[in-house]
Amino acid sequence: MRDVFLEEYSTADAVRKYIRRTAGSGIEYLLDHDYADIYLDVITNYILDTAKCTGLRLLEFGCGGGMNIIHLLSLLERKGIPVAHAYGTDFSKMLIEAANREADEHLSSELRSKLHFAVARNESLIDDMASQLGVGKDKLNGSFHLILGINTVRYCHRIKKERECAQGLLELLDDGGGCVVIDMNKGFPFFRSFISDRLTMSREEYCLPSLDEYASPFSIAGFEIIRKEHFCWIPHSAGARMQRVLRALTPTLNALARSHAMRCLVVARKRPK
């Protein structure tokens, strides 16, 4: 099944979906607002005090073309929040190559020197990162303050490796470190990709978890769940007009049908010692 997903994310069309120039107005807005608000909330309220001296250590797994982690580094620079180093991983070599090109184009030389990408699978991050980066696993364990996963955790559920993924994330985090996961909500009925997947794939291949199913592996691994909610009505691929309309409708949609919002959010924390 993994080969099916790898083929899907190793095409020129996949690259266009996950780089800044062609991804859509929707994701640009979310990275500046909804997603940025979540990241900054976790950093300022749970992490920053322990990372002020050495700088934040960041990881995005399933990073695609790197747009999210690249944007976050620029945001933190504008906010005056120091970063020691950041990593992005994806199982698609083509997307990692695109991420490196994007970082070269959009980051200052100082920030670029702090960002590294590696080909690695979500369910075996520690082993794959250690191999790709040429370091011992002991150097990676406990080495990150914040880990992000956007539109990627569902694939662990589809190959029944969600517990392995959550356990690996726990081991990679420093004590008190946070993990933010955002992914598709099965209660939102209009995902075009979900509808087409149902016509062409087995149930396991197209299955979408519920909010509780997204959170469960993190609880089992020993994380403290800080936030767990349905949120966001703006598609990543939305054009400027659709993005504006859905922004205006969001308060009403939240009041009437929040459980059917587009995405699920889980914010989890490795318990401090």
N, C-alpha and C positions, 0 to 999 in steps of 0.2 A: 504493500500500500504506500510505503514511503516513496517508492519510485514514481508513483502516480503524482504525488505532490511535488517531487523534485522536478519532474517534467513540466508541471504547471508553472513553476517559478524559475525556470531556466530558459525563458524566451525573451525576445525583444519587447513583446507586449507587457510581460511582467515587469521588466525594468522601467517602462514608461509609467506604470502605476505607482512606482515607489521612489521616484526621484522628483525633486522640487519643481522643475520646469513643467512637468506634464501630469503631476498627480491630481491636481484639481484645487479649486478655491476653498473647498470644504476643509481639507486637511490643513491648509495654510492657516485658516481661521482657528481651527481647533488647537493647533500647536501654539498659537499666540494667546489663546484664551482658556478654553475648557481644560485642555490637557496641561497647559502651563500652570494653571491655578492649582491643579492637583499636585503636580511635581513640587511646586514651591511651598505648598502647605506641608507636605511630608518633610521636605528638607528643612524648613524653618522651625517646625514644631517638634520634630523627632530626631533630626540628624545633625544639624549645623553645629551645635555646641561641641560635639565630639570630633568634628572634622575641621574646625577653624584653623588649627595650627598646621595641619598637614595638607589640607585641601580635600575636597570630595573625591571619592573613588567610585566611578559609575560603570554600569554594565547594562546594555540593552541586548536581550536575546531575541532572535527572530527579527533582526533589525531591517531586513530588506535592503533597500538602497541607501540606508543610513540617514534618511531625512529627519527622523525624530531625534536621534542622539546628536546630530549636527546642530539642529535648531536649539536643543537644550543647552549645549555648550555655549552658543552665542548668547542665549538668554541669561545664563549664569554670569557670563562676562559683563553684560550690561548691568546686572544687579550687584556687581562687585563681590560675588560669591566665588571663592577660589576653588579650582579643580586641580587635583594632582594628576589623575589620568582617567581615561575613559576607554571602554571597549565596546564594540558591536560584533555580534555573531549572527550567522545565518547558515542554514544548511545548503543554500544555493551559492555555488562559486561565482556564478554570473552576477548575482546581486551583490556579493561582497566586492567584486571588481568594480561594479557601478558605485558602491558606497565609497570606495577609495577615491574614485574620480570626483565624486560630489564633494568630499571633504577637501580635496586639493583645490577645488574651485571656490568653495564658499567660506572656508575658515582662514583666519589669520595664521601666519606661520607659527606663532606661539601656540595657539590652540591646536593646530594640526599636529604638532609634535606630541601632543598629549593623547591623541585619539588613534586607536589601533583596531583593525578588523581581523576577524578570523572565521574560517569555515568551521562551524560546529553545530551539532544537533541539540535541540532543546532538552531531550531526555538523557543526554550524556555530556553535558556542558563541561564538567570539570576535566574528564578524560580528553575530550576533543580539544579544548582550549590549551591544556597542558601540552598536547602533541603539536598543535599548530604554532604555539608561541615558544616552544622549546624550554619550558620551565617545569619544575616539579609541582605536583598537585598541592603540596603543602604550602607553596607560595601563593596559590589561588584561594585556598580555603580561608574564610574569614577576612577576605581582603577588600570587600566592597561595602560602601555605605548605602548605596541605592541601586536597585535592579529594576529594569522596566521590561515589560513584555506587551506589545501592542498588536492585536489581531494575530496572535501566534499560538496561544495556549490551547486553543481548540484542537490543533493538530496532535498534541500529546494525548488528548482524550480519544481522538479517532484511532490512534494506534495503541490505546490502552496503556500509555506510559505516563499518565498525569502525576502519579505518585512519585515516580522516579524524578520527574522534572522538579516538583516542589521540594523534594528532599535535597536535590542538587543545589537549588537556589538557597535553601536554608544554610547549607554548608559553605557556600560562597560568601554569605553575608557576614559582616562584622556584628558583634553583639549590639543589639539595638538598631541594626540597619533595617531599611524598609524595602518592600517590593510592591510595585504598582503593576497590576494586570488589567488591561482593557481589551474586551473582545466582544464578538457578535452575540446578541441576545436572541435566543430561540423564540422568545415571545413576540419579536418583531416580524410580521408576516410577509414583508415585501422585499427581502433581499433577493436581487436577481440571481446572484451566484448560487444562493441556497436552492432556489427553485430549479435552476438548470442542473445543479448537482443531483437533486433528487431524481431527475430523469435519466441521468447517465451513470450514477455511482451506486454502490451498495449502501445500505443504511449506515454502516460504520464509517464509510468514507464521507458521507455528507452530514452526519450527526452533529448537531449543535448542543452544547451543554446548557443547562439552566444556570441561573445565578448561584444557587446553592451548590450545584455541581462544580462550578468554577472555584468556589471557595473551599469546598470540602478537602481536597488534597493538601491545601496549605494548613488547615486545622489539624489534619492527621499528622503532618510532618512536625507539628509543634509550634507553628506561627501563632502570634496573636493577631486576630482580625480587627483592624482599625475601622475600615469602612467596607460596606458591601451594599451596593445599590445599582438600580437601573438608571441610566442617564443618557443624554445626548440624542438629538434627532437630526443631526447634520451628517450626510454621507461624506466620506473622504473625497469622493469624486465629484461632489456638487459644484456646479458653476456658481459664479458670483450672484446671479439673481436668485437661484434656489437657496443658496446659503442665507441670503438676507431674509427671504420669506420664512424659512424655517427658524431662524433666530427670533423673528417676531412672534412666531406661533409657539415657541418652546414653553413659555409659562402656562399657556392654555393646555397644551399637550401633556405637560407634567401633571397638571391638576386633574385631567380627565383619564389619563391612561399611562401613568408612569411605568407600570410593569411591562408595557409594550414598547418602551424606548429602544433605540437602535442597539445600545451597547450595555454590557455589564462591566461594573467596576469593582475590583477587589484590591484593597490596600491592606497589606499584611506586614507584620513587624517581627523580626527575630527578637525574642525576649532578652532584655539586658540581664547580665549576670549581677 
